Every structure is written in structure tokens, then in C-alpha cells.
């Protein structure tokens, strides 16, 4: 999902997209906790470049980015956090229950196609999306999704003076509300709501997402959007 970002930004930044435990080429490594995975990502940051990084995260990656801001602030230069809530959204119990029901069939064509339609994966990207879904460990998928939709341990994040951009789709009202609450606690944070967009709008509008990330990291004017 980050290919367009890499293509647009690799001349200006050293870009890394780690496969999270249970996913991609790390699918044999079982997901543990957000705290443990966050600590592992912090070690990756320490080992590359100057030991600091801009972090960009979507959904589960957004939850991990929030945790990094709270727990490892000295490693973070700035952040773009998309589609992640710091507190359980309305109906989270039923969403978690639904995921548990779907997980045993995660590798079936029907479920993969359904998920691709939910986040508007383009036909040209279906081969890669299917490959990644087939590599996903079912148990890790459940654990990671459940933790990302639970209350995160973010003690101290209100003291963060990092530049943080919170993004959400217009149809993600609960996440937008969470973003607003967090941004009000942080001295240099901004919220943007993308019109007519769902969770995972990155797949539907990748060029716009790249523009937001590039502009924020460079301190430039953000793209204009209207609701």
C-alpha cells in the first residue's frame, strides 16, 4: 500500500515499511502486543539513518504510531496518523466479534474480495492485495485487530511537542472525534477530514495521501479539501 509513497519520496527520504508480525514476510512471527511490537519498531528506527524517523501509519499502523509518540518520543521527528482511534469506537465489541467470525475464512476468495471492496482496492492492485492477505496469519490478525480497537496506553502523549497530522475519512466520525480530542491536548497537531472517504481511503486516493504526507513532513501547505 505504500508503493506510491516510496516512488514519490525515496529521493528525499530513506523509506522503510516493516512487515508487522503475522503479516507479509513476517507472517511466521506471531503478533504479541502493541507494546512489544512498538518496542521492536523503535529498535528498527534506532538502527537506521540517524536513529530518528518521521512515522506514517494507517489503521493498525496508526495505533502503533500513537504508541511510539507516547513511549519513544525521542525517536520521532513528526507523524502522520490515519484512521486510528486512541479509544474504542462505538460498536467496537460487535466489530471485534465480526472479525473473529470472519478470521477462519480470511484466506477465501469471498472474504478477500469483500475486504478489498470495503477499502476500495483497485483491480490493478488485487493480485498484490490477495498475496498479502493469503500471507496473513489468522490468529495474529485477530489479536492485532482486537488490540488496535481497544484503549491504547498513551500516558504522556499530551506532552508531545511533535508535529502530528491526524487524518480520517468523513465516514469515520468516531475516529475523527478521537483525533480532535488528541489534537486538543497536543501543542502542534492538526486534524484533517477527507470528504466522502471511508477507512482506508489511501487505497482509493493514493496520490492525495502522498500529497498530505509529503506536505506535512516538509512543513508545506496541506492540500485543500472540502466537505
JOCOR-V959239 format. One record per residue. OMEGA is omega as a letter, one per 30 degrees, with the letter a starting at -180 (NA if undefined). D_FIRST is the distance of its C-alpha to the first C-alpha in Angstrom with 2 decimals. Layout:
{{OMEGA	D_FIRST} {OMEGA	D_FIRST}}
This chain:
{{a	0.00} {a	3.79} {a	5.74} {l	7.63} {a	8.49} {a	9.83} {a	11.64} {a	13.21} {a	14.13} {l	15.03} {a	18.62} {a	19.18} {l	17.39} {a	16.99} {l	13.32} {l	12.46} {a	9.56} {l	11.94} {a	11.62} {l	13.52} {a	16.75} {a	16.70} {l	13.12} {a	11.96} {l	14.76} {a	16.22} {l	16.99} {l	20.69} {a	20.80} {l	21.60} {l	20.26} {l	23.21} {l	23.00} {l	20.91} {a	23.76} {l	23.64} {l	19.90} {l	20.16} {l	23.05} {l	21.21} {l	18.44} {l	21.41} {l	22.91} {l	19.90} {a	20.21} {a	23.93} {a	23.66} {l	21.72} {l	22.83} {l	25.47} {l	24.46} {a	22.79} {l	19.28} {l	17.47} {l	15.08} {a	12.05} {l	11.08} {l	9.87} {l	12.23} {l	13.33} {l	11.91} {l	13.91} {l	16.90} {l	16.80} {l	16.69} {l	19.72} {l	21.45} {l	21.01} {a	22.56} {a	25.44} {a	26.11} {a	25.24} {a	25.78} {a	27.26} {a	24.00} {l	22.03} {l	22.38} {a	20.46} {l	17.63} {a	15.18} {a	14.90} {l	13.26} {l	14.46} {l	16.54} {l	20.29} {l	22.89} {a	25.15} {l	24.94} {l	24.31} {l	26.93} {a	26.98} {a	24.93} {a	27.47} {l	27.00} {l	23.20} {l	23.55} {l	26.22} {l	24.13} {l	21.32} {l	24.13} {a	25.49} {a	22.30} {l	21.26} {a	23.94} {a	22.49} {a	18.81} {l	18.78} {a	20.66} {a	19.62} {a	20.79} {l	18.70} {l	15.45} {l	16.29} {l	17.31} {l	14.19} {l	12.14} {l	14.82} {a	14.82} {l	11.38} {l	11.93} {a	9.53} {a	11.07} {a	13.48} {a	12.25} {a	8.96} {a	11.20} {l	12.29} {a	9.18} {l	8.57} {l	12.29} {a	12.46} {l	10.30} {l	12.39} {l	15.50} {a	14.99} {l	14.85} {a	18.33} {a	19.94} {l	22.09} {l	19.47} {l	17.33} {a	20.48} {a	21.45} {a	18.21} {a	17.89} {a	21.62} {a	21.68} {l	18.88} {l	21.05} {l	24.22} {a	25.94} {l	24.46} {a	26.93} {l	26.56} {l	30.16} {a	30.63} {l	27.48} {l	29.85} {a	31.30} {l	28.10} {l	28.69} {l	25.18} {a	23.51} {l	21.03} {l	19.11} {l	18.51} {l	16.37} {l	16.71} {a	16.99} {a	20.60} {l	20.72} {a	19.82} {a	23.38} {l	23.79} {l	20.78} {l	22.06} {l	25.44} {l	24.24} {a	22.55} {l	25.88} {a	27.89} {a	25.99} {l	26.02} {l	29.75} {a	30.29} {a	28.57} {a	30.32} {a	27.45} {a	24.73} {l	23.64} {l	22.14} {l	20.52} {a	20.16} {a	18.16} {l	20.59} {a	20.24} {l	16.78} {l	15.78} {a	13.73} {l	10.00} {l	10.96} {a	7.86} {a	6.89} {a	10.54} {a	11.18} {a	8.47} {l	11.59} {l	13.40} {l	10.93} {l	11.11} {l	14.84} {a	15.24} {a	13.78} {a	15.84} {a	18.86} {a	18.98} {a	18.75} {a	21.39} {a	23.56} {l	23.59} {a	24.13} {l	21.18} {l	20.39} {l	22.89} {a	22.03} {l	24.74} {NA	25.18}}
